[in-house]
């Protein structure tokens, strides 16, 4: 496909067709889950399969032989592993006898993390070109739609015909806290006491927390963490699509961007949480436990992450999607965005009206939640 100004767009069915250095240059070195290593590892180690509804279809934009822009793109046969829920849209298509799947999805598989999706290096003027290419490909393949999930925080509204949808996650901000105790001093007395009691419950149960990263990520740590991850998904009736080989791949290729916190009792691991991070953000991803103890989930998934951020000078902690219980532990409502291109103008108009109504209730919910934050000083949400 040829675009204006002598630019050429093409689609590839594997990220291994793209030199890692070229891909990573476009993301600017930030965000570990957007790295060539992470995304190509999902493909290489069996995490993305057609039977799961994922087919790699990455968009590349060249000027002559130089890769100047790209997007992590997939042909999706369902909405599994996306965390921006469009099942209602699919049902509406079905009622009218129209196919909603397959669709194009620009996202990080299985990961509700915010960050760049239209990778343009320093030339952000190329982003509209990528959008036009996506629209053309939807028409060429006779697809229902294209979607871009979890765009960078603060992203502006898109130009027509793209629609914007937003929701809220709960994120922690360091605010120059120099220690966990300094963070606690920002909270009101009741919430501060609750957190101290939860941490005390873990210690009194004889549980020791150890963080593993870098050369401490040995095979035993990886095997234990994957076992906890698999058990959590199976208990909830979900398919644990991330393979042991992929977990090992992360430990071998991204050891300085991977942190696993394990809980030990009688020298035996009983629970774990997996995080990825860069110099700006810690991303909480998976957790599991073979024994249930009061406060253990909060300790591993939240308090260890907060302590790690403070120690490493990391400003933001995104612990994952959903979870109002995070608010009482210092995580604030933060607006997230996705963009959607609906090819059929009739469905587009109906979905646009639905999104406008949905936005009213989503914002109202966030404002109500913000009234119950544990901080002594009030906060203001994004208008």
C-alpha positions in Angstrom: 0.0 0.0 0.0 1.4 3.4 -1.0 0.7 6.6 0.9 1.3 10.2 0.0 4.8 11.8 0.0 6.5 8.6 -1.3 5.8 6.7 1.9 5.1 2.9 1.6 3.0 1.0 4.1 3.0 -2.8 4.5 1.8 -5.4 7.0 3.9 -8.3 8.3 2.7 -11.4 10.2 5.6 -11.5 12.6 7.7 -9.0 14.4 10.7 -11.1 13.6 10.5 -9.6 10.1 11.5 -6.3 11.7 15.0 -5.6 13.0 14.8 -5.1 16.7 17.0 -2.0 16.7 14.7 -0.3 14.0 11.5 -1.1 16.0 13.0 0.0 19.4 14.3 3.3 17.9 10.7 4.2 17.1 9.5 3.8 20.7 12.4 5.8 22.0 13.7 3.1 24.4 10.9 3.5 26.9 8.1 1.2 27.9 9.3 -2.4 28.2 6.0 -4.0 27.1 6.4 -2.2 23.7 9.9 -3.5 23.1 10.7 -5.8 20.3 11.9 -8.3 22.8 8.5 -8.4 24.7 6.2 -8.4 21.6 8.3 -10.8 19.6 8.6 -13.1 22.6 4.8 -13.4 22.8 4.8 -14.7 19.2 7.9 -16.9 19.5 6.8 -18.7 22.6 3.2 -19.6 21.7 1.2 -16.9 23.5 -0.4 -15.5 20.4 -2.3 -18.1 18.4 -5.3 -18.0 16.0 -7.2 -20.3 18.3 -6.9 -17.6 21.0 -8.1 -15.0 18.5 -4.7 -13.3 17.9 -3.0 -13.0 14.5 0.0 -10.6 14.3 -0.4 -8.1 11.5 2.0 -5.3 12.3 1.9 -2.1 10.4 5.2 -0.7 9.0 5.7 2.6 7.3 8.8 3.1 5.2 10.4 6.0 3.4 12.4 4.2 0.7 14.2 1.5 2.7 14.0 3.3 6.1 11.4 2.3 8.7 10.0 5.6 10.0 6.8 4.6 11.8 5.1 1.4 12.9 2.2 0.1 15.1 1.8 -3.2 17.0 -1.2 -4.6 15.2 -3.3 -7.7 15.3 -6.2 -9.2 13.4 -8.6 -10.3 16.2 -11.1 -13.0 16.0 -12.6 -12.1 19.4 -12.2 -9.5 22.1 -10.2 -11.7 24.5 -7.2 -10.1 26.3 -8.0 -6.5 25.4 -9.5 -4.9 28.5 -11.4 -2.4 26.5 -14.7 -4.1 26.4 -16.6 -4.0 23.1 -18.7 -7.1 23.5 -21.9 -5.1 23.3 -20.8 -3.7 20.0 -20.2 -7.2 18.7 -23.6 -8.3 19.9 -25.3 -5.4 18.1 -23.5 -6.4 14.8 -24.7 -10.0 15.4 -28.3 -8.9 15.9 -28.2 -7.2 12.5 -26.6 -10.2 10.8 -23.3 -8.4 10.3 -19.8 -9.7 11.1 -17.9 -7.8 13.8 -14.9 -10.1 13.7 -12.3 -10.1 12.5 -11.2 -6.5 13.4 -7.9 -4.7 13.6 -6.5 -4.0 17.0 -3.5 -1.8 17.8 -2.5 -2.8 21.4 -0.1 -4.8 23.6 -1.7 -8.2 24.0 -3.1 -9.2 27.4 -1.9 -5.9 28.9 -4.1 -3.0 30.0 -1.0 -0.7 30.2 -0.9 2.9 28.9 1.7 4.1 26.4 2.5 4.8 22.8 0.8 2.8 20.1 1.5 4.8 16.9 5.3 4.6 17.0 6.8 7.5 15.0 10.1 8.2 16.7 10.5 12.0 16.9 8.2 12.7 14.0 4.7 12.8 15.5 3.3 14.3 12.3 3.3 10.7 10.9 0.6 9.6 13.3 -2.3 10.8 11.1 -0.8 8.8 8.2 -0.8 5.7 10.2 -4.5 6.3 11.0 -5.4 6.7 7.4 -3.5 3.5 6.5 -5.6 1.7 9.2 -8.8 3.0 7.6 -7.7 1.9 4.2 -6.8 -1.5 5.4 -10.2 -1.9 7.1 -11.8 -1.1 3.7 -9.5 -3.4 1.7 -10.1 -6.4 4.0 -13.8 -5.5 4.4 -13.4 -5.5 8.2 -15.8 -3.9 10.7 -13.4 -1.7 12.6 -10.0 -0.7 13.9 -9.2 0.0 17.5 -6.2 1.5 19.4 -6.3 0.7 23.1 -4.6 2.4 26.1 -3.1 5.4 24.3 -0.6 7.5 26.3 -2.1 9.3 29.3 -3.3 12.8 28.4 -3.8 11.9 24.7 -6.1 14.4 22.9 -9.4 13.6 21.3 -9.0 12.1 17.8 -10.1 13.6 14.5 -13.2 12.2 12.8 -14.1 9.6 11.8 -12.3 8.1 14.8 -14.2 7.9 18.1 -12.8 8.3 21.5 -13.6 6.2 24.5 -12.3 6.7 28.0 -12.3 4.9 31.3 -10.4 5.0 34.6 -7.7 3.0 36.2 -6.1 3.5 39.6 -2.5 4.7 39.6 0.0 5.6 42.3 2.2 8.7 42.0 5.5 9.0 44.0 5.2 12.8 44.7 8.8 12.9 45.8 8.2 10.4 48.7 11.6 9.4 50.0 10.4 6.3 51.9 7.4 4.2 52.5 6.9 5.9 55.8 7.0 9.3 54.0 4.3 8.0 51.7 2.2 6.9 54.6 2.5 10.4 56.2 0.6 11.8 53.1 -2.4 9.7 54.2 -5.1 10.3 56.8 -4.6 8.6 60.1 -7.3 5.9 59.5 -5.9 4.7 56.2 -2.4 4.9 57.3 -3.2 2.6 60.3 -5.0 0.2 58.0 -2.0 -0.2 55.7 0.3 -0.7 58.7 -2.0 -3.4 60.1 -2.1 -5.2 56.7 1.6 -5.3 56.5 1.9 -6.4 60.1 -0.5 -9.3 59.4 2.0 -10.6 56.8 5.0 -10.4 59.1 3.2 -12.0 62.0 2.3 -15.0 59.8 6.0 -15.7 59.4 6.0 -14.7 55.7 9.2 -13.2 54.2 9.0 -11.2 51.0 12.0 -11.3 48.6 12.3 -9.3 45.4 14.1 -10.9 42.5 15.4 -9.1 39.5 18.6 -9.1 37.3 20.8 -12.1 38.1 18.4 -13.2 40.9 15.9 -14.4 38.3 16.8 -18.0 38.3 14.8 -21.0 37.0 13.3 -21.7 40.4 11.9 -18.2 40.7 10.5 -18.2 37.2 8.9 -21.7 37.6 7.3 -20.6 40.9 5.9 -17.4 39.5 4.5 -19.1 36.4 2.8 -21.7 38.6 1.1 -18.9 40.7 0.1 -17.1 37.5 -1.3 -20.3 35.9 -3.2 -21.3 39.1 -4.9 -17.8 39.4 -6.1 -18.0 35.8 -7.4 -21.5 36.0 -9.2 -20.9 39.3 -11.1 -18.0 37.5 -11.9 -20.2 34.5 -9.5 -18.3 32.2 -6.9 -19.8 29.9 -3.3 -19.1 31.0 -2.0 -18.2 27.6 1.5 -17.0 28.7 3.8 -20.0 28.6 6.6 -21.0 30.9 9.0 -20.4 28.0 7.7 -16.8 27.7 8.3 -16.2 31.4 11.8 -17.6 31.0 12.3 -15.4 27.9 11.6 -12.3 29.9 14.1 -13.3 32.6 16.8 -14.0 30.0 16.3 -11.0 27.7 14.8 -8.3 30.0 16.3 -9.1 33.5 16.8 -5.4 34.4 13.2 -4.6 33.5 11.5 -7.5 35.2 10.9 -7.8 39.0 9.3 -10.7 40.7 8.2 -10.4 44.4 7.9 -13.8 46.1 6.4 -14.6 49.5 8.2 -17.4 51.4 6.9 -19.3 54.4 9.2 -21.9 56.0 11.6 -21.2 53.1 9.0 -22.2 50.6 7.4 -19.8 48.0 3.7 -19.5 48.6 2.8 -16.5 46.5 4.2 -14.1 43.9 3.7 -11.0 41.8 5.3 -10.1 38.5 6.2 -6.5 37.4 7.8 -4.9 34.5 9.3 -1.4 34.7 11.4 1.3 33.1 12.8 4.5 34.6 9.4 6.2 34.7 6.7 3.5 35.4 6.2 0.2 37.2 3.7 -2.0 35.6 2.0 -4.6 37.8 1.0 -7.6 35.8 0.3 -11.0 37.4 -0.1 -12.5 40.8 -1.0 -15.8 42.4 -0.8 -17.7 45.7 -0.9 -21.3 46.9 -1.9 -20.2 50.4 -4.3 -17.6 51.5 -3.1 -15.2 54.3 -4.7 -11.9 55.3 -3.0 -8.9 53.7 -0.8 -11.0 51.4 -2.3 -9.9 48.1 -2.0 -6.2 49.1 1.5 -6.7 50.3 2.8 -8.3 47.1 0.7 -6.5 44.5 0.7 -3.0 46.0 3.0 -2.3 48.9 6.0 -4.0 47.4 5.5 -2.1 44.2 5.2 1.2 46.0 8.4 0.5 48.0 10.2 -0.5 44.8 9.2 2.7 43.0 10.4 4.8 45.9 13.8 2.9 46.1 14.3 3.2 42.3 13.1 6.7 41.9 10.2 5.6 39.7 7.3 8.1 39.5 4.3 6.1 38.5 2.9 2.7 39.4 0.2 1.2 37.2 -1.0 -2.0 39.0 -3.5 -3.1 36.3 -7.1 -2.7 35.4 -10.1 -2.2 37.7 -10.1 -2.5 41.5 -11.7 0.2 43.7 -9.9 -1.3 46.7 -6.7 0.3 45.3 -8.0 3.7 46.2 -7.7 3.2 50.0 -4.1 2.2 49.4 -3.0 5.4 47.7 -4.0 4.8 44.0 -5.9 7.6 42.3 -8.4 7.5 39.5 -6.6 8.2 36.2 -8.3 8.6 32.9 -7.4 6.1 30.1 -8.3 6.4 26.4 -8.9 4.3 23.4 -9.7 5.2 19.8 -12.1 3.4 17.5 -12.7 3.5 13.8 -16.1 2.0 12.8 -16.3 1.5 9.1 -20.1 1.5 8.7 -21.4 5.0 9.3 -24.7 3.8 10.7 -23.0 1.8 13.5 -20.5 4.6 13.9 -23.3 7.1 14.7 -25.0 4.7 17.1 -21.8 3.9 18.9 -20.8 7.6 19.1 -24.1 8.3 20.9 -23.6 5.4 23.2 -20.0 6.6 24.1 -21.3 10.0 24.9 -23.7 8.7 27.4 -21.2 6.2 28.8 -18.7 9.0 29.3 -21.1 10.9 31.6 -21.5 7.9 33.9 -17.8 6.9 33.8 -16.8 10.5 34.8 -19.5 10.6 37.5 -18.2 7.3 38.9 -14.6 8.6 39.0 -15.6 11.8 40.8 -17.5 9.8 43.4 -14.5 7.5 44.0 -12.2 10.5 44.2 -14.1 11.7 47.3 -12.8 8.6 49.2 -9.1 8.9 48.6 -6.9 8.4 51.6 -4.8 11.5 51.1 -5.0 14.4 53.6 -5.1 16.9 50.7 -7.9 16.8 48.2 -7.2 15.9 44.5 -8.6 17.1 41.2 -9.3 14.8 38.3 -8.6 15.6 34.7 -11.5 17.8 33.5 
